[in-house]
């Protein structure tokens, strides 16, 4: 009862703080898109990422080998994971470090199903991550208040603001200082990771947040972080904190 009263008081304090701060200046990349692309994301019948959701549903119910269990045999329906994607990255007890949702799914495959790890951007991994992410669509991003994550989030913010590569640019210089401007004719978004995995028209396919960050880092001629690495996960953790309270859009569509 005491814990419930504390949680209610904390929620009320947060709401009062938000009202005092005025309108939220943060913008999803959805708001920077053209009407036709927005319509594609809004309509599940038009959103091409829903093809990966269908593949994810099949993979969810399929055991990867005769001697292993399916995801459904442990978790039931995918809807049982509602809210999970909104809370990642999260702490992994065995690794003693934060992991993102894709890594958690792959670790479950290895630990519970006895299967080898998938390579980065594996189609089945993307499909399952998209299926799990869909269960949290419309929910606020809410990273866990775990004190073990705090130093990692701080390092993630340092990476976000660190100049890197031959072009000597940071994430913050584009997505904070120049957000709302244009680069090669395209709008520069604030860079909130609200809808991954996303279907990008540029890619003509689905991709993870790591793929997007890898592209940005290659663009400034920096050595990209490895998929699932601690550095990338710390950056992703900071991005989750930065987008806290914004709504999950998975699976989003982007230009």
N, C-alpha and C positions, 0 to 999 in steps of 0.2 A: 504494500500500500504506500509506504514511504517513497519507494522507488518510482511508483506511478505518479505521485504528487510532484516529485522532483522533475520527472520527464515533462509533465504538463506545464510546470512553471518555466522550464527551459524553452519549451515550444512557444509559450506566450511571450517570453522575453525576446526570442528571435523574431517573432512577428512584429512586436513593437519596434525593434531595431530596424527592421526592413521598412516599416512605415515612416520612421523618422528619417531614414536615409533617402526617401523619395523613390521615384521610378527606377527600376533596375536598368542600368545602362547596357547590360550584356545583351548580345544578339546572337541567335543561332544562325548558322550559315544558310538555313532554310530561308530566312528573311531577305537574303541577298540574291536569291535566285529569281529567274524569270517565272512568269505565271504558269507556263506550260510544264516546267520542271517541278514546280511546287505541286501542280495537279498530279504529276506522275507519282510523287511521294505519297500524296494524300490517299490515292485510290489503290487499294491492294490488287485490284484487277489490272492496273497499269504498271505498278511498281515491279520492275524486272527482278529485284532482289527477292521477291516472294518465291521465285523458282528455287533459290537456295534454301528457303524455309521448308519447302516441300521435300527437298533432298535431306534436310536435317531431320524432319519427322520420320523419314524412312530409316535413316541411320540411328535415330533414337530407339527404334523398336527392333533393330537388327543386332544380333550378337555377332561380334567380329570374328568369332571362331566357334566351333562346336563345343569347346570346353569352357567358354566364357559366358558371362551374362550380358544382357543388353542394358542400356541406360534406363529403359522403362522398368526393367525387373527390380531395380533399386529405388528409382525416383517416382515411378508411376507416370502420370501424364506430365507433359512439359509444363503445364500450368502450375505444377507444384513448385516450380522455381521462380514464380512471380516475385520480383523485387531483387533477385540475386544479382543481375547484371548492374543494377543501380548502385550496388555496394562495392564494386570492384574497381581497382586492385584491392586485395585483402591479404592478410598474413597467412603464411603457410608454416605450420608447426614443424614439419619435418625439415624443411629447407632453412627455417629461421630467417625468412625474408618475405617481402611482399611478392605476390604473383598476380598477373592479370588474368582475365577470364579465359582467354585462349590457353594459357599455360595451365590453369586449373582443370580445364576439360581434358587436356593432353595428359596431365598427371593422373587424373582419374582413369583414363584409358590404360595407362601403364600400371598403376597400383591395383586397380580393381578388376581390370579385364586381362591383365597379363600380356598386353600388346606393346610393340615397339613404339617409340615416339614418332609423331608425324613431323615432316619438315614444315618450315614456315609457309603459310599461305596454302596449305593442303586444302583441297576442295571440300573434303568431308569435315575437316576441322572448322573451316569457315561456315559451312552449312550448320553445324551444331551450335557454333557461337552465335550465329544469326537467329537460330530458333530460340536459344535461351534469352538472347537480348530482346526478342520480340515480346516475351512474357512480361517485360518491365516497361514496354512502350507506354508513354503517358505518365509514368511515375517520376517524381523528382530524383535527380542524382543525389545520393546520400552516402558519401564515403563513411566507413565505420570510424567511430571515435576511439580508435585503438592507439594508445600512447606509443606502442612499438612502431607505428607507421610514421610518427611525426618527424624523426630525423631523415627518413627516406623522402618524405614530401618536401622537406627543406632542401635536400640535395636536388630534387626534381625541379624546384623553382630556380635554384642556382643554374641548372642546365638550361632552363627556359630563357634565362637572361644572359647566358654566356655567349660571347661572340665566338664564332667557329668558322672553320673552312677558309679557303683562299679569298672568299669575298668578305670575310670578317663580319658576318652578320649574326644576330641572335634571333630566336623565335619572337621575343618580345618586340624587337624593332619592327617587324612586319605586322604582327597580330595585335599589338597594343598601340605603338606609336603611329603606325601607318594604316591601321584598320579603318575601313571605309573609303580608302583611296583605291587606286587602280594599278595593276601591274600587267603590262602587255595587253591592256584592254579589258582585263577581268577584274572584278571587285576583290579587294583584299578583305577576307573575313576576320573576325576576332579569334578564330581558331579554337572554338569550343568543341570538344570531342563528345557530342551528344548523340550521334547516330550510327556509330560503328558496330559491325562492319557496314560499309556503305557501297552502293552501286554508283560508280562514277561513269558518266558518259564518256569522259576522256579515256577511261580504261576499257570501256565496253565490257565491264565485268565487275564482280564484287571484290572488295579488298579490305584489309584490316587497317587499324590506326597505324600499326607499324609500317605498313606499305606507304601510307601517306607521309609519315615522318621520314622514312627512308628517302622518299622523293624530294622532300624539302632539304634534307641534309646533302643529298647529291647535288641539288640545285645551287647550294652555296659552296660546293666543292669541299665538303667535309666527309670524313669517314663515317658512314652510318652506323648506328648502334645495331648490334645483333638482335634478332627477334627473341623476345623473352629474356633478354639480358637484364641485369640489375639496373643498369643506367637507363635503359628504355622504360622499365617498369617504374622507376622513380619519377621519370618525366611524366608518364601516364598517370601516376598517382597525384602529382601536382595538378595536372590538367583536370582530373576528377574533382579535386578540391576547388579549383578555380571555377568549375561549372556547377558546383554544388547548388541544388535547388532548381536548376534548369531541368527541363523534361527530357527523358529518354525518347529518342526518335527512331531507334533501330527497327527495321532496316531503312536508313535514310537514302535519299538520292542526291547526288551532287553533280555539278557540271563536269 
